[in-house]
Amino acid sequence: MDQALERLGHEPRRGEFLFESWRDTTETARLITTYVLKFGAKDVRLAVCGDYLWVRLQSANEATSLLFRRRSPITLDSSRPLSA
């Protein structure tokens, strides 16, 4: 059973798109906008899930998920003030 579930987790599913290579925020926004227009999404939800940005697009009759791998989080030195 575990092996079957593992295999299912790696198979592409209709309505799900995975973007593994990192993109800058401009490219990510452009891709999201393209899919919003393509699917006629009326509702867009975003969530950070571990190393990924999950975007859920809901149109009148279908839902689509976009998953973008995030760049490693930036670690800030809290002993230094942020500069403008």
Sine and cosine of phi, psi and omega as CSV:
sin_phi,cos_phi,sin_psi,cos_psi,sin_omega,cos_omega
0.00,0.00,-0.71,0.71,0.00,-1.00
-0.87,0.49,-0.65,0.76,0.00,-1.00
-0.91,0.40,-0.63,0.78,0.02,-1.00
-0.90,0.43,-0.68,0.73,0.04,-1.00
-0.91,0.42,-0.63,0.78,0.04,-1.00
-0.88,0.47,-0.69,0.73,0.03,-1.00
-0.89,0.46,-0.69,0.73,0.02,-1.00
-0.87,0.49,-0.59,0.81,0.00,-1.00
-0.91,0.41,-0.35,0.94,-0.02,-1.00
-0.98,-0.21,-0.09,1.00,0.02,-1.00
-1.00,0.04,0.70,-0.71,0.05,-1.00
-0.91,0.42,0.62,-0.79,0.01,-1.00
-0.87,-0.49,0.51,-0.86,0.02,-1.00
-0.85,0.52,0.72,-0.70,0.05,-1.00
1.00,0.10,0.17,0.99,0.03,-1.00
-0.79,-0.61,0.75,-0.67,-0.03,-1.00
-0.78,-0.63,0.77,-0.63,-0.05,-1.00
-0.91,-0.41,0.80,-0.61,0.03,-1.00
-0.90,-0.43,0.99,-0.15,-0.11,-0.99
-0.99,0.17,-0.62,0.79,-0.04,-1.00
-0.98,0.22,0.61,-0.79,-0.09,-1.00
-0.94,0.34,0.65,-0.76,0.07,-1.00
-0.83,-0.56,0.47,-0.88,0.06,-1.00
-0.97,0.26,0.16,-0.99,-0.10,-1.00
-0.89,0.45,-0.55,0.83,0.02,-1.00
-0.91,0.42,-0.71,0.70,0.01,-1.00
-0.92,0.40,-0.64,0.77,0.04,-1.00
-0.88,0.47,-0.71,0.70,0.01,-1.00
-0.89,0.45,-0.63,0.78,0.02,-1.00
-0.90,0.44,-0.70,0.72,0.01,-1.00
-0.90,0.44,-0.69,0.72,0.02,-1.00
-0.87,0.49,-0.72,0.69,0.01,-1.00
-0.87,0.50,-0.67,0.74,0.02,-1.00
-0.87,0.49,-0.70,0.71,0.00,-1.00
-0.94,0.33,-0.57,0.82,0.07,-1.00
-0.85,0.52,-0.73,0.69,-0.01,-1.00
-0.94,0.35,-0.66,0.75,-0.02,-1.00
-0.87,0.49,-0.68,0.74,-0.05,-1.00
-0.99,-0.11,-0.05,1.00,-0.01,-1.00
0.89,0.46,0.64,0.77,-0.07,-1.00
-0.90,0.44,0.72,-0.70,0.06,-1.00
-0.98,-0.20,-0.31,0.95,-0.01,-1.00
-0.69,-0.73,0.75,-0.66,0.02,-1.00
-0.80,-0.60,0.80,-0.59,0.03,-1.00
-0.81,-0.58,0.63,-0.77,0.00,-1.00
-0.82,-0.57,0.60,-0.80,0.06,-1.00
-0.49,-0.87,0.56,-0.83,0.11,-0.99
-1.00,-0.06,0.81,-0.58,0.00,-1.00
-0.80,-0.60,1.00,-0.10,-0.02,-1.00
0.88,0.48,-0.86,-0.52,-0.02,-1.00
-1.00,0.06,0.15,0.99,-0.11,-0.99
-0.81,-0.58,0.48,-0.88,0.22,-0.98
-0.98,-0.21,0.86,-0.51,0.00,-1.00
-0.97,-0.22,0.81,-0.59,0.03,-1.00
-0.88,-0.48,0.84,-0.54,0.00,-1.00
-0.94,-0.35,0.86,-0.51,0.01,-1.00
-0.95,-0.31,0.78,-0.63,0.00,-1.00
-0.86,-0.51,0.86,-0.50,0.11,-0.99
-0.97,-0.25,-0.11,-0.99,-0.04,-1.00
-0.88,0.48,-0.56,0.83,-0.10,-0.99
-0.78,-0.62,0.08,1.00,0.04,-1.00
-0.40,-0.92,0.34,-0.94,0.06,-1.00
-0.88,-0.47,0.58,-0.82,0.01,-1.00
-0.74,-0.67,0.64,-0.77,0.05,-1.00
-0.91,-0.42,0.72,-0.70,0.12,-0.99
-0.90,-0.43,0.75,-0.67,-0.01,-1.00
-0.83,-0.56,0.88,-0.48,-0.02,-1.00
-0.92,-0.38,0.79,-0.61,0.11,-0.99
-0.94,0.35,0.75,-0.66,0.00,-1.00
-1.00,0.02,0.43,-0.90,0.14,-0.99
-0.95,0.30,0.43,-0.90,0.03,-1.00
-0.81,0.59,0.66,-0.75,0.01,-1.00
-0.89,0.46,0.56,-0.83,0.03,-1.00
-0.99,0.16,0.75,-0.66,0.04,-1.00
-0.99,-0.11,0.82,-0.57,0.00,-1.00
-0.99,-0.16,0.58,-0.82,0.08,-1.00
-0.99,0.10,0.95,-0.30,-0.09,-1.00
-0.94,0.33,-0.16,0.99,0.01,-1.00
-1.00,0.10,-0.20,0.98,0.00,-1.00
-0.93,-0.36,0.66,-0.75,0.04,-1.00
-0.95,0.32,0.49,-0.87,0.07,-1.00
-0.97,0.26,0.67,-0.74,0.03,-1.00
-0.99,-0.14,0.49,-0.87,-0.03,-1.00
-1.00,0.09,0.00,0.00,0.00,0.00
